[in-house]
């Protein structure tokens, strides 16, 4: 069995992606990397960056520009035994569990990779109700972590004049990369829902890159809406003609669903101009965001 759900194979993408839609660059091999914490950086009181290093990064890491939806499977130590149960490759892309008990794993968007220092950065929301948040809150230099993937790079199209990026805290790494990596001639408008002002991060801030912080503790939630982010998205005037805009949105699956429905049915954006993903689902550990919702179209 495979440690990740295989991404469907497809066309090999070429940079720049001028097709007007997502393009898939399917990697020849799924890689496991046994890494250790090099340092931790507190971005905000509830958001921590964990920088990982190790010999398994000596030959690089497939972080490519403008592929912000790429993700890896991160395998965490058992909170009692301290052992990491993951997978090891047995050949011909076949894998087997390399320990006792079920793996403890979550999907994460790589925030950055430094090929000179050979360091991979992952960002974590700190909280007490999940294994990943608890681990990150206690992470120390030298702590081990296993990272598998990514399976493919999904390249956003480069040929739009305007990009809109919306999401909650879990989407900040992807939104940050869109702000940094979008074509220089394009505008980017980001709507980011966080608890309050203390959770704002220094992202964007350059000409053509606007970040609007939505504080869920105080921002309005309109009647029938499931989140302040939904209200903010529905209140946003698109920055240009319909065919000039690409929209990315990610966050909790239940609250993201009506945003996608609104963009498709009310705004009328075609599927090729959207990337909307439920990164996590309330009450569902290790949520499989690859599962297609029957109500998506």
DRENDO-1510 file (C-alpha; in Angstrom, 1 decimal, always signed):
<recs>
REC; n; res; u; v; w
REC; 1; UNK; +0.0; +0.0; +0.0 .
REC; 2; UNK; +1.0; +3.6; -0.4 .
REC; 3; UNK; +1.5; +6.1; +2.5 .
REC; 4; UNK; -0.4; +8.7; +0.5 .
REC; 5; UNK; -3.3; +8.6; -1.8 .
REC; 6; UNK; -1.8; +8.7; -5.3 .
REC; 7; UNK; -2.5; +11.9; -7.2 .
REC; 8; UNK; -4.1; +11.0; -10.6 .
REC; 9; UNK; -1.5; +11.1; -13.3 .
REC; 10; UNK; -1.9; +13.6; -16.1 .
REC; 11; UNK; +0.0; +16.0; -18.4 .
REC; 12; UNK; +3.5; +17.0; -17.4 .
REC; 13; UNK; +3.5; +20.7; -16.6 .
REC; 14; UNK; +5.9; +23.2; -18.1 .
REC; 15; UNK; +6.9; +26.5; -16.6 .
REC; 16; UNK; +5.5; +29.1; -17.0 .
REC; 17; UNK; +2.1; +27.6; -17.0 .
REC; 18; UNK; +0.2; +29.6; -19.6 .
REC; 19; UNK; -2.7; +27.1; -20.1 .
REC; 20; UNK; -5.2; +29.0; -18.0 .
REC; 21; UNK; -5.7; +26.1; -15.6 .
REC; 22; UNK; -3.9; +23.9; -13.1 .
REC; 23; UNK; -1.2; +21.7; -14.6 .
REC; 24; UNK; +0.2; +18.5; -13.0 .
REC; 25; UNK; +3.9; +17.7; -12.8 .
REC; 26; UNK; +3.8; +14.1; -11.5 .
REC; 27; UNK; +7.0; +13.1; -9.7 .
REC; 28; UNK; +8.7; +9.9; -10.8 .
REC; 29; UNK; +9.2; +8.8; -7.2 .
REC; 30; UNK; +7.6; +9.2; -3.8 .
REC; 31; UNK; +10.3; +9.9; -1.3 .
REC; 32; UNK; +10.5; +9.4; +2.5 .
REC; 33; UNK; +12.7; +11.8; +4.4 .
REC; 34; UNK; +13.8; +11.2; +8.0 .
REC; 35; UNK; +14.5; +14.6; +9.4 .
REC; 36; UNK; +15.2; +16.4; +12.6 .
REC; 37; UNK; +14.2; +19.8; +14.0 .
REC; 38; UNK; +16.9; +22.4; +13.4 .
REC; 39; UNK; +15.1; +25.3; +15.0 .
REC; 40; UNK; +11.7; +26.7; +15.9 .
REC; 41; UNK; +10.5; +30.2; +15.2 .
REC; 42; UNK; +7.4; +31.7; +16.8 .
REC; 43; UNK; +5.6; +33.7; +14.0 .
REC; 44; UNK; +2.7; +34.7; +16.3 .
REC; 45; UNK; +1.7; +33.5; +19.8 .
REC; 46; UNK; -0.4; +30.7; +18.1 .
REC; 47; UNK; +1.7; +30.0; +15.0 .
REC; 48; UNK; +5.0; +28.3; +15.0 .
REC; 49; UNK; +7.5; +27.6; +12.2 .
REC; 50; UNK; +9.4; +24.4; +12.5 .
REC; 51; UNK; +12.6; +24.1; +10.4 .
REC; 52; UNK; +13.8; +20.6; +9.6 .
REC; 53; UNK; +17.1; +19.3; +8.3 .
REC; 54; UNK; +18.9; +16.1; +7.7 .
REC; 55; UNK; +20.9; +14.1; +5.2 .
REC; 56; UNK; +17.7; +13.2; +3.3 .
REC; 57; UNK; +17.6; +16.8; +2.1 .
REC; 58; UNK; +21.1; +16.6; +0.6 .
REC; 59; UNK; +19.7; +16.0; -2.9 .
REC; 60; UNK; +17.1; +18.7; -2.6 .
REC; 61; UNK; +13.3; +18.9; -2.2 .
REC; 62; UNK; +10.7; +19.4; -5.0 .
REC; 63; UNK; +9.4; +22.8; -3.9 .
REC; 64; UNK; +8.6; +24.6; -7.1 .
REC; 65; UNK; +7.4; +28.2; -7.7 .
REC; 66; UNK; +3.6; +28.8; -7.8 .
REC; 67; UNK; +2.6; +25.3; -6.7 .
REC; 68; UNK; +1.2; +26.4; -3.3 .
REC; 69; UNK; -1.3; +23.5; -3.0 .
REC; 70; UNK; +1.5; +20.9; -2.9 .
REC; 71; UNK; +1.5; +18.9; +0.4 .
REC; 72; UNK; +3.5; +16.3; +2.3 .
REC; 73; UNK; +2.4; +13.7; +4.8 .
REC; 74; UNK; +4.1; +14.4; +8.1 .
REC; 75; UNK; +4.4; +11.5; +10.6 .
REC; 76; UNK; +4.5; +12.3; +14.3 .
REC; 77; UNK; +5.9; +10.5; +17.3 .
REC; 78; UNK; +3.3; +8.6; +19.4 .
REC; 79; UNK; +2.5; +10.8; +22.4 .
REC; 80; UNK; +3.2; +8.0; +24.9 .
REC; 81; UNK; +5.9; +5.8; +23.3 .
REC; 82; UNK; +7.7; +8.6; +21.4 .
REC; 83; UNK; +8.0; +6.2; +18.4 .
REC; 84; UNK; +7.2; +7.3; +14.8 .
REC; 85; UNK; +5.2; +4.8; +12.9 .
REC; 86; UNK; +5.5; +5.5; +9.2 .
REC; 87; UNK; +6.1; +3.6; +5.9 .
REC; 88; UNK; +9.1; +2.3; +4.1 .
REC; 89; UNK; +9.5; +1.6; +0.5 .
REC; 90; UNK; +9.8; -2.1; -0.5 .
REC; 91; UNK; +10.3; -1.5; -4.2 .
REC; 92; UNK; +8.3; -0.7; -7.3 .
REC; 93; UNK; +6.5; +2.0; -5.5 .
REC; 94; UNK; +5.2; -0.5; -2.9 .
REC; 95; UNK; +5.3; +0.5; +0.8 .
REC; 96; UNK; +4.8; -1.2; +4.1 .
REC; 97; UNK; +4.3; +0.0; +7.7 .
REC; 98; UNK; +7.6; +0.2; +9.5 .
REC; 99; UNK; +6.4; +0.0; +13.1 .
REC; 100; UNK; +3.6; -1.2; +15.4 .
REC; 101; UNK; +0.2; +0.4; +15.4 .
REC; 102; UNK; -1.4; +2.9; +13.1 .
REC; 103; UNK; +0.7; +5.9; +11.8 .
REC; 104; UNK; -0.1; +9.3; +13.2 .
REC; 105; UNK; +0.1; +11.7; +10.3 .
REC; 106; UNK; -1.3; +14.9; +8.9 .
REC; 107; UNK; -1.0; +16.8; +5.6 .
REC; 108; UNK; +1.1; +20.0; +5.5 .
REC; 109; UNK; +1.9; +22.6; +2.9 .
REC; 110; UNK; +5.7; +23.2; +2.8 .
REC; 111; UNK; +6.3; +26.8; +3.5 .
REC; 112; UNK; +9.8; +27.1; +2.2 .
REC; 113; UNK; +12.9; +25.1; +1.3 .
REC; 114; UNK; +16.5; +26.5; +1.4 .
REC; 115; UNK; +18.6; +24.4; -0.9 .
REC; 116; UNK; +21.9; +25.9; +0.4 .
REC; 117; UNK; +21.2; +25.3; +4.1 .
REC; 118; UNK; +19.2; +22.2; +3.2 .
REC; 119; UNK; +16.3; +23.2; +5.4 .
REC; 120; UNK; +12.6; +22.5; +5.0 .
REC; 121; UNK; +10.1; +24.8; +6.8 .
REC; 122; UNK; +6.6; +23.7; +8.0 .
REC; 123; UNK; +4.2; +26.0; +9.8 .
REC; 124; UNK; +1.9; +24.8; +12.6 .
REC; 125; UNK; -1.1; +26.2; +14.3 .
REC; 126; UNK; -0.6; +25.7; +18.0 .
REC; 127; UNK; -3.5; +24.2; +19.9 .
REC; 128; UNK; -4.2; +21.5; +22.5 .
REC; 129; UNK; -6.9; +19.5; +20.6 .
REC; 130; UNK; -4.7; +17.9; +17.9 .
REC; 131; UNK; -1.5; +15.8; +17.9 .
REC; 132; UNK; +0.3; +18.0; +15.4 .
REC; 133; UNK; -0.4; +21.3; +17.3 .
REC; 134; UNK; +0.7; +19.7; +20.6 .
REC; 135; UNK; +3.9; +18.3; +19.1 .
REC; 136; UNK; +4.8; +21.7; +17.5 .
REC; 137; UNK; +4.2; +23.5; +20.8 .
REC; 138; UNK; +6.8; +21.2; +22.5 .
REC; 139; UNK; +9.2; +20.8; +19.6 .
REC; 140; UNK; +12.9; +21.1; +20.4 .
REC; 141; UNK; +16.1; +21.0; +18.3 .
REC; 142; UNK; +16.9; +17.4; +17.5 .
REC; 143; UNK; +13.4; +16.0; +17.6 .
REC; 144; UNK; +12.7; +13.5; +14.8 .
REC; 145; UNK; +10.0; +13.8; +12.2 .
REC; 146; UNK; +9.3; +11.8; +9.1 .
REC; 147; UNK; +8.1; +13.6; +5.9 .
REC; 148; UNK; +6.8; +11.7; +2.8 .
REC; 149; UNK; +6.0; +13.4; -0.4 .
REC; 150; UNK; +5.0; +15.4; -2.2 .
REC; 151; UNK; +3.5; +13.1; -4.8 .
REC; 152; UNK; +3.2; +15.8; -7.5 .
REC; 153; UNK; +3.4; +19.5; -8.0 .
REC; 154; UNK; +0.2; +21.2; -9.0 .
REC; 155; UNK; +1.2; +24.4; -10.8 .
REC; 156; UNK; -1.2; +27.4; -10.8 .
REC; 157; UNK; -1.7; +29.1; -14.1 .
REC; 158; UNK; +0.5; +32.2; -14.6 .
REC; 159; UNK; -1.6; +33.9; -17.2 .
REC; 160; UNK; -4.2; +35.7; -15.1 .
REC; 161; UNK; -4.2; +39.4; -14.3 .
REC; 162; UNK; -5.7; +39.0; -10.9 .
REC; 163; UNK; -5.6; +36.3; -8.1 .
REC; 164; UNK; -7.8; +36.0; -5.0 .
REC; 165; UNK; -6.6; +33.8; -2.2 .
REC; 166; UNK; -8.8; +33.1; +0.8 .
REC; 167; UNK; -8.5; +30.8; +3.8 .
REC; 168; UNK; -8.0; +30.3; +7.5 .
REC; 169; UNK; -4.8; +29.7; +9.5 .
REC; 170; UNK; -4.1; +26.4; +7.9 .
REC; 171; UNK; -4.0; +28.0; +4.5 .
REC; 172; UNK; -1.5; +30.8; +5.4 .
REC; 173; UNK; +1.5; +28.9; +4.0 .
REC; 174; UNK; -0.2; +28.5; +0.6 .
REC; 175; UNK; -1.6; +32.0; +0.6 .
REC; 176; UNK; +1.9; +33.4; +1.5 .
REC; 177; UNK; +3.4; +31.6; -1.4 .
REC; 178; UNK; +0.8; +32.9; -3.8 .
REC; 179; UNK; +1.5; +36.4; -2.6 .
REC; 180; UNK; +5.3; +35.8; -3.1 .
REC; 181; UNK; +5.2; +33.8; -6.3 .
REC; 182; UNK; +2.4; +35.2; -8.4 .
REC; 183; UNK; +3.5; +36.9; -11.6 .
REC; 184; UNK; +4.9; +40.3; -11.0 .
REC; 185; UNK; +2.4; +41.9; -13.4 .
REC; 186; UNK; -0.6; +40.4; -11.6 .
REC; 187; UNK; -2.5; +41.7; -8.5 .
REC; 188; UNK; -3.2; +39.4; -5.5 .
REC; 189; UNK; -6.0; +40.0; -3.0 .
REC; 190; UNK; -5.8; +37.8; +0.1 .
REC; 191; UNK; -8.6; +37.3; +2.7 .
REC; 192; UNK; -7.2; +35.5; +5.8 .
REC; 193; UNK; -9.4; +34.5; +8.7 .
REC; 194; UNK; -7.6; +34.3; +12.1 .
REC; 195; UNK; -8.8; +34.6; +15.7 .
REC; 196; UNK; -7.7; +38.2; +16.2 .
REC; 197; UNK; -5.1; +40.9; +15.6 .
REC; 198; UNK; -2.4; +39.1; +17.5 .
REC; 199; UNK; -2.6; +36.4; +14.8 .
REC; 200; UNK; -1.7; +38.6; +11.9 .
REC; 201; UNK; +1.5; +37.8; +10.1 .
REC; 202; UNK; +3.9; +40.0; +8.0 .
REC; 203; UNK; +2.8; +38.6; +4.6 .
REC; 204; UNK; +2.1; +40.6; +1.5 .
REC; 205; UNK; +2.7; +44.3; +1.8 .
REC; 206; UNK; +4.3; +44.9; -1.6 .
REC; 207; UNK; +2.7; +46.8; -4.5 .
REC; 208; UNK; -0.1; +44.8; -6.0 .
REC; 209; UNK; -0.3; +42.4; -3.0 .
REC; 210; UNK; -3.1; +43.2; -0.6 .
REC; 211; UNK; -3.9; +41.3; +2.6 .
REC; 212; UNK; -7.2; +41.7; +4.4 .
REC; 213; UNK; -7.3; +40.1; +7.8 .
REC; 214; UNK; -10.7; +38.8; +8.9 .
REC; 215; UNK; -10.8; +38.5; +12.7 .
REC; 216; UNK; -13.3; +35.8; +13.6 .
REC; 217; UNK; -13.6; +37.1; +17.1 .
REC; 218; UNK; -15.1; +40.4; +15.9 .
REC; 219; UNK; -15.9; +40.2; +12.1 .
REC; 220; UNK; -19.5; +39.9; +11.0 .
REC; 221; UNK; -21.0; +36.6; +10.0 .
REC; 222; UNK; -24.1; +37.2; +7.8 .
REC; 223; UNK; -27.3; +35.3; +8.3 .
REC; 224; UNK; -27.0; +31.8; +6.8 .
REC; 225; UNK; -23.2; +32.0; +6.5 .
REC; 226; UNK; -21.0; +29.5; +8.3 .
REC; 227; UNK; -18.0; +31.7; +8.9 .
REC; 228; UNK; -16.7; +35.3; +8.8 .
REC; 229; UNK; -14.5; +34.2; +5.9 .
REC; 230; UNK; -17.6; +33.3; +3.9 .
REC; 231; UNK; -19.1; +36.7; +4.6 .
REC; 232; UNK; -15.8; +38.4; +3.6 .
REC; 233; UNK; -15.5; +36.4; +0.3 .
REC; 234; UNK; -19.1; +37.1; -0.6 .
REC; 235; UNK; -18.6; +40.8; +0.1 .
REC; 236; UNK; -15.5; +41.1; -2.1 .
REC; 237; UNK; -15.8; +42.7; -5.5 .
REC; 238; UNK; -13.7; +40.7; -8.0 .
REC; 239; UNK; -10.7; +42.9; -9.0 .
REC; 240; UNK; -11.3; +42.5; -12.7 .
REC; 241; UNK; -13.4; +40.9; -15.5 .
REC; 242; UNK; -14.5; +37.4; -14.7 .
REC; 243; UNK; -12.1; +35.8; -17.2 .
REC; 244; UNK; -9.1; +37.7; -15.7 .
REC; 245; UNK; -9.4; +36.2; -12.2 .
REC; 246; UNK; -8.2; +33.0; -10.6 .
REC; 247; UNK; -9.4; +32.1; -7.1 .
REC; 248; UNK; -7.7; +29.9; -4.5 .
REC; 249; UNK; -9.5; +29.1; -1.2 .
REC; 250; UNK; -8.7; +26.6; +1.5 .
REC; 251; UNK; -9.6; +25.8; +5.2 .
REC; 252; UNK; -12.1; +23.8; +7.2 .
REC; 253; UNK; -14.0; +21.6; +4.8 .
REC; 254; UNK; -17.5; +22.5; +6.1 .
REC; 255; UNK; -17.0; +26.2; +5.9 .
REC; 256; UNK; -15.1; +26.2; +2.6 .
REC; 257; UNK; -17.9; +24.2; +0.8 .
REC; 258; UNK; -20.4; +27.1; +0.6 .
REC; 259; UNK; -17.6; +29.4; -0.6 .
REC; 260; UNK; -16.9; +27.1; -3.5 .
REC; 261; UNK; -20.6; +26.8; -4.3 .
REC; 262; UNK; -20.9; +30.6; -4.3 .
REC; 263; UNK; -17.9; +31.1; -6.6 .
REC; 264; UNK; -19.2; +28.4; -9.1 .
REC; 265; UNK; -22.9; +29.0; -9.1 .
REC; 266; UNK; -23.4; +32.7; -8.1 .
REC; 267; UNK; -20.3; +34.3; -9.4 .
REC; 268; UNK; -20.1; +31.9; -12.4 .
REC; 269; UNK; -16.4; +31.2; -12.3 .
REC; 270; UNK; -15.6; +28.1; -14.4 .
REC; 271; UNK; -13.8; +25.2; -12.7 .
REC; 272; UNK; -10.5; +25.9; -14.5 .
REC; 273; UNK; -10.3; +29.3; -12.7 .
REC; 274; UNK; -10.7; +27.8; -9.2 .
REC; 275; UNK; -8.7; +25.8; -6.7 .
REC; 276; UNK; -10.8; +25.3; -3.5 .
REC; 277; UNK; -9.8; +22.7; -1.0 .
REC; 278; UNK; -11.0; +21.5; +2.4 .
REC; 279; UNK; -7.6; +21.2; +4.2 .
REC; 280; UNK; -9.1; +19.8; +7.4 .
REC; 281; UNK; -12.5; +18.8; +8.8 .
REC; 282; UNK; -13.8; +19.5; +12.2 .
REC; 283; UNK; -13.9; +16.2; +14.3 .
REC; 284; UNK; -12.1; +14.2; +11.6 .
REC; 285; UNK; -8.4; +13.4; +12.3 .
REC; 286; UNK; -6.2; +13.0; +9.2 .
REC; 287; UNK; -9.0; +14.2; +7.0 .
REC; 288; UNK; -8.5; +13.0; +3.4 .
REC; 289; UNK; -9.0; +16.2; +1.4 .
REC; 290; UNK; -8.6; +14.3; -1.9 .
REC; 291; UNK; -12.2; +12.9; -1.5 .
REC; 292; UNK; -14.4; +14.6; -4.0 .
REC; 293; UNK; -17.6; +16.0; -2.6 .
REC; 294; UNK; -20.6; +15.0; -4.7 .
REC; 295; UNK; -22.0; +18.6; -4.3 .
REC; 296; UNK; -18.8; +20.3; -5.5 .
REC; 297; UNK; -20.1; +20.9; -9.1 .
</recs>
